[in-house]
Amino acid sequence: MPWRLQRFTQIVLCGASDAAPGEIGMCGIAGVVVRSGVLVERERLAKMTNHLTHRGPDGIGLWISDNGSVGLGHRRLSIIDLSALGAQPMVSQSGRYVITYNGEIYNFRELREVLEGAGYRFVGHSDTEVVLAAVELWGVRRSLPRLRGMFAFAIWDEQEQRLWLARDRIGIKPLYFAETPVGVVFASELRAIHAFGDTAQEISAHGLSAYLRYGYIPGPLTIFRGVTKLRPGACVSVSGGMVRETADYWNIDEVARRGAEEPVASGEAASVADLDLHLRQSVREHMVSDVPIGAFLSGGIDSSTVAALMQAETQNFMWETTTLNRLFRNCRTYMMSRLPMSHRFLPILWPVWHASR
């Protein structure tokens, strides 16, 4: 999918070894819901959030409830609505909900039209405000199936004194949480959770075993005991400093089952046309941005398809593509002879590139 040119140089210079794959240079979220008798300390919340500076270099936001029971932090990478109206944590117009959010909602314009038809009046044009408005109208549970994108967010419900954590269907955006003696702590990365100071950094035998077997750690496991990775397509409710419920709003096994029960009945030509329609729609939605965008081009089927569809969407604009390794140079040269795009080559040594994944 398209990437944002604005931060790429910073990504390369800062290094990628500590970030999750695909998560370099994106917003970071953190926060805590404390138990009764405990108050959120602003200094500890700021420390957590600042451990995510590499994800969001454009600004920091902190919010603590009036009763001190919950604190939300956000490190911002500005993509849509670069103004202060897009800053987070963001409070809903009614004051009931507060959100800290990492990701992009690709159908936010469609949702915005529906919400405006229902009487909602927006003050900015960020997708964050759309998520808040959707939650105001439909609630968290009914809003999640309507969101199409990659996201991880925390939404505080002031009326019910409840925090909701949610993650996108495939788990593109990371979100971790831990129950500690003072309450529930959450963040985009493990380092921010440990920065809060009440989690024991003990290696999980199950997490380590999974890593040695699979080469990665599947959720809900993590490398640390007591820290959970929120599974894709799931949400968690937290109140009183304790996790109350974890539920799926989308399940890939159920989707696969329905697909097997209702196979595509159209012929090859119709299926190809349908695939083309969905690919174009997906690329078009990924291109919504208030900063310059481009594409990584290896010359393979995936990246070449994305680059070609980007160019087809805006034929009078010269997109920029980037190739990261000499291994892809021949394929990239072949594609560049057929796509009218500017291009740059960034030589990255293979051991370094491999270690950063």
C-alpha atoms as one frame of an Amber mdcrd trajectory, in Angstrom:
protein
   0.000   0.000   0.000   1.099   3.628  -0.456   3.489   5.043   2.112   4.062
   8.618   3.303   7.221  10.203   1.853   7.410  12.878   4.510   8.884  10.647
   7.219  10.890   8.106   5.235  14.286   9.732   5.684  13.695   9.925   9.415
  12.703   6.251   9.472  15.932   5.191   7.776  18.114   7.388   9.973  16.431
   6.358  13.229  16.505   2.662  12.394  13.768   0.098  12.501  15.053  -2.631
  14.776  12.787  -1.769  17.711   9.559  -1.298  15.771   7.050  -3.885  14.683
   6.997  -4.788  10.973   5.070  -2.174   9.048   4.823   0.013  12.141   7.724
   2.402  11.641   6.743   6.054  11.839   3.101   5.637  12.838   1.235   7.115
  15.808   1.669   5.608  19.256  -0.892   5.294  22.040  -0.566   4.565  25.746
  -2.600   4.846  28.899  -3.763   3.455  32.219  -6.991   2.815  34.127  -6.224
   2.672  37.851  -7.932   0.835  40.680  -9.992   2.501  43.387  -7.915   4.630
  45.719  -5.160   5.253  43.155  -4.689   8.374  41.024  -3.033   8.589  37.606
   0.329  10.329  37.849   0.944  12.688  34.952   4.704  12.122  35.057   4.353
   8.353  34.650   1.813   8.776  31.841   4.168  11.167  30.052   7.069   8.748
  30.490   5.063   5.936  28.911   3.981   8.106  26.017   7.450   9.497  25.350
   8.772   5.968  24.906   6.746   6.051  21.671   8.286   9.244  20.289   9.832
   7.365  17.370   6.330   6.419  16.241   4.889   9.914  16.433   7.425  12.748
  16.083   4.875  15.500  15.356   3.514  16.013  18.852   2.475  14.623  22.224
  -0.924  14.742  23.894  -1.925  13.736  27.434  -5.388  13.585  28.988  -6.337
  12.667  32.564  -9.929  12.424  33.778 -11.177  14.850  36.411 -11.316  12.093
  39.038  -7.834  10.846  38.120  -9.000   7.308  37.355  -7.815   7.158  33.742
  -5.012   8.676  31.702  -4.546   8.588  27.922  -1.410   9.441  25.966  -0.744
   9.949  22.269   2.287  10.495  20.043   1.230  11.942  16.722   2.363  11.402
  13.160   0.211  13.806  11.135  -1.331  12.225   8.034  -4.918  13.520   7.809
  -5.923  16.967   9.135  -2.515  18.357  10.073  -4.091  21.124  12.167  -4.655
  21.167  15.912  -8.196  19.937  15.224  -6.692  16.505  14.514  -4.658  16.364
  17.740  -5.231  13.645  20.319  -6.391  12.516  22.792  -9.635  13.891  21.334
 -12.827  14.531  23.287 -16.225  13.973  21.670 -18.601  16.908  21.256 -20.836
  15.656  24.057 -17.833  15.197  26.348 -18.793  11.594  27.015 -16.017   9.886
  25.029 -12.261  10.436  24.770 -10.075   8.615  22.240  -6.400   7.938  21.657
  -5.993   6.248  18.320  -3.362   4.861  15.948  -4.228   4.043  12.356  -6.361
   5.060   9.421 -10.034   4.451   8.654 -10.257   4.144   4.885 -14.019   4.551
   4.652 -14.148   7.552   6.989 -15.565   9.812   4.259 -18.503   7.464   3.694
 -19.120   7.251   7.436 -18.860  11.018   7.741 -21.653  11.476   5.187 -23.883
   9.052   7.108 -23.148  10.793  10.398 -23.763  14.243   8.923 -27.089  12.937
   7.634 -27.888  11.939  11.209 -27.242  15.506  12.339 -23.616  15.403  13.492
 -21.609  18.571  12.759 -17.859  18.127  12.382 -15.307  20.785  13.301 -12.292
  19.203  11.525 -11.752  16.631   8.794  -9.782  13.895  10.585 -10.812  10.249
  10.620 -10.358  10.346  14.404 -13.313  12.689  14.764 -15.365  10.351  12.567
 -14.601   7.404  14.861 -15.706   9.452  17.883 -18.901  10.552  16.142 -19.673
   6.955  15.175 -19.256   5.851  18.787 -21.514   8.698  19.947 -24.253   7.520
  17.570 -23.896   3.741  17.614 -21.722   2.900  20.629 -18.395   1.068  20.531
 -19.645  -2.449  19.789 -21.885  -1.400  16.885 -19.289   0.987  15.449 -16.439
  -1.511  15.138 -17.960  -3.606  12.297 -18.510  -0.377  10.349 -14.842   0.651
  10.441 -12.758  -0.410   7.442  -9.070   0.204   7.975  -6.066  -0.485  10.186
  -6.352   0.730  13.725  -5.736   0.280  17.417  -7.511   2.589  19.812  -8.584
   3.211  23.375 -11.894   4.977  24.028 -12.892   6.129  27.494 -16.617   6.287
  28.253 -16.983   8.925  30.961 -20.641   8.073  31.575 -20.060   4.351  32.203
 -16.523   4.818  33.581 -15.327   2.175  31.146 -12.362   1.958  28.779 -12.583
   0.133  25.463  -9.509  -1.222  23.695  -9.931  -2.405  20.106  -7.770  -3.643
  17.253  -8.367  -3.977  13.507  -9.519  -7.212  11.921  -6.147  -8.480  10.710
  -4.037  -7.006  13.513  -2.015  -4.571  11.413  -1.795  -2.139  14.316  -0.343
  -3.477  17.580  -1.879  -3.100  21.010  -0.670  -4.612  24.300  -2.118  -4.475
  27.787  -1.232  -5.707  31.266  -3.020  -5.973  34.605  -0.805  -4.549  37.336
  -1.229  -3.895  41.080  -2.347  -0.323  40.334  -4.573  -1.026  37.320  -4.602
  -1.882  33.618  -1.829  -0.410  31.465  -1.881  -0.430  27.654   0.349   0.784
  24.815   1.344   0.317  21.190   4.652  -1.226  22.262   5.966  -3.283  25.157
   8.608  -0.704  26.048   5.931   1.846  26.916   4.116  -0.590  29.189   7.315
  -1.346  31.100   8.064   2.377  31.324   5.020   2.725  33.572   6.990   0.826
  36.205   4.592  -1.730  37.685   5.133  -4.691  35.363   7.711  -7.406  35.986
   9.944  -7.926  32.956   9.969 -11.701  33.276  10.324 -13.805  30.145   7.266
 -15.893  29.321   8.169 -19.544  28.740   5.154 -19.933  26.457   6.036 -16.786
  24.510   9.650 -17.842  24.110   8.635 -21.338  23.016   6.273 -19.891  20.398
   9.002 -17.603  19.086  11.505 -20.453  18.727   8.907 -22.604  16.986   7.296
 -20.063  14.646   9.792 -17.235  14.362   7.259 -14.836  15.879   4.951 -14.713
  18.903   1.253 -15.158  18.092  -1.290 -13.375  20.243  -2.426 -13.284  22.921
   1.105 -14.290  23.981   4.031 -11.860  24.268   7.646 -12.359  25.262   6.809
 -11.130  28.796   4.716 -12.798  31.473   1.613 -10.869  32.425   1.511  -8.799
  29.227  -1.145  -9.662  26.646  -1.315  -8.846  22.957  -4.890  -7.937  22.033
  -5.896 -10.356  19.322  -6.993  -9.061  15.887 -10.692  -8.328  15.486 -11.223
  -8.133  19.242 -12.122  -5.548  21.858 -11.581  -5.413  25.610 -13.553  -3.511
  28.228 -11.821  -2.225  31.369 -13.373  -0.690  34.464 -12.234  -0.232  38.030
  -8.674  -0.940  36.962  -9.511  -4.505  35.873 -10.218  -6.249  32.564 -13.918
  -7.137  32.548 -14.505  -8.677  29.122 -12.766  -9.657  25.893 -14.909 -10.258
  22.819 -14.503 -10.700  19.077 -16.323  -8.354  16.721 -14.825 -10.161  13.687
 -13.479 -13.684  13.330 -11.464 -14.942  10.380 -12.557 -18.557  10.932 -16.190
 -17.516  10.684 -15.487 -15.545   7.504 -13.721 -18.559   5.966 -16.627 -20.822
   6.937 -19.184 -18.526   5.300 -17.004 -18.292   2.204 -16.879 -22.074   1.898
 -20.645 -22.294   2.303 -21.268 -19.556  -0.278 -18.635 -19.980  -3.026 -18.347
 -17.463  -5.845 -20.810 -18.485  -8.529 -19.655 -16.152 -11.327 -17.297 -17.191
 -14.096 -13.636 -16.280 -14.529 -14.245 -13.031 -16.420 -16.696 -11.745 -13.823
 -14.360 -12.743 -10.985 -11.443 -10.900 -12.606 -13.591  -7.791 -13.041 -14.735
  -8.002  -9.420 -11.136  -8.359  -8.192 -10.082  -5.355 -10.278 -12.918  -3.291
  -8.807 -11.956  -4.129  -5.222  -8.228  -3.574  -5.798  -8.868  -0.131  -7.282
 -11.175   0.804  -4.435  -8.655  -0.328  -1.831  -5.746   1.578  -3.405  -7.924
   4.680  -3.847  -8.875   4.654  -0.159  -5.252   4.139   0.933  -4.232   7.246
  -1.031  -6.237   9.660   1.145  -3.611  11.847   2.833  -2.730  15.463   3.601
   0.992  14.735   3.092   2.848  13.412   0.015   2.619   9.667  -0.572   4.473
   7.113  -2.658   5.052   3.384  -2.920   7.731   0.804  -2.199   8.501  -0.922
  -5.505  10.313  -4.243  -5.612   9.063  -5.119  -9.072   7.062  -8.119  -7.854
   3.354  -8.702  -8.449   2.064  -6.981  -5.297   4.060  -3.746  -5.357   3.815
  -3.401  -9.145   0.033  -3.768  -9.001  -0.231  -1.113  -6.284   2.065   1.303
  -8.158   0.192   0.821 -11.440  -3.202   1.391  -9.804  -1.906   4.497  -8.002
  -0.792   5.920 -11.316  -4.110   5.004 -12.950  -6.014   6.850 -10.220  -4.186
  10.134 -10.873  -2.708   9.984 -14.357  -1.514  13.595 -14.335   0.519  13.270
 -11.142   4.049  11.908 -10.890   4.214   9.554  -7.896   7.508   8.662  -6.307
   8.527   5.047  -5.717  11.396   3.717  -3.626  13.400   0.504  -3.859  15.331
  -0.548  -0.769  17.638  -3.308  -1.910  19.834  -4.152  -4.883  18.223  -7.588
  -5.061  15.149  -5.913  -6.544  16.973  -3.613  -8.989  16.362  -5.604 -12.191
  12.658  -6.101 -11.494  12.300  -2.466 -10.532  14.056  -1.276 -13.708  11.674
  -3.360 -15.817   8.616  -1.883 -14.093   9.939   1.669 -14.215  10.219   1.408
 -17.995   6.452   0.876 -18.045   5.272   3.200 -15.268   5.740   7.003 -15.602
   6.927   7.541 -12.036   9.913   9.238 -10.473  12.060   6.792  -8.556  14.828
   6.671  -5.997  16.973   3.789  -4.841  18.048   3.535  -1.202  20.795   0.936
  -0.705  20.239  -0.901   2.578  22.521  -3.785   3.469  20.647  -7.074   3.614
  21.673  -8.021   7.201  20.448  -4.647   8.460  17.194  -4.841   6.516  16.572
  -8.399   7.665  17.221  -7.544  11.314  14.733  -4.672  11.193  11.806  -6.860
  10.213
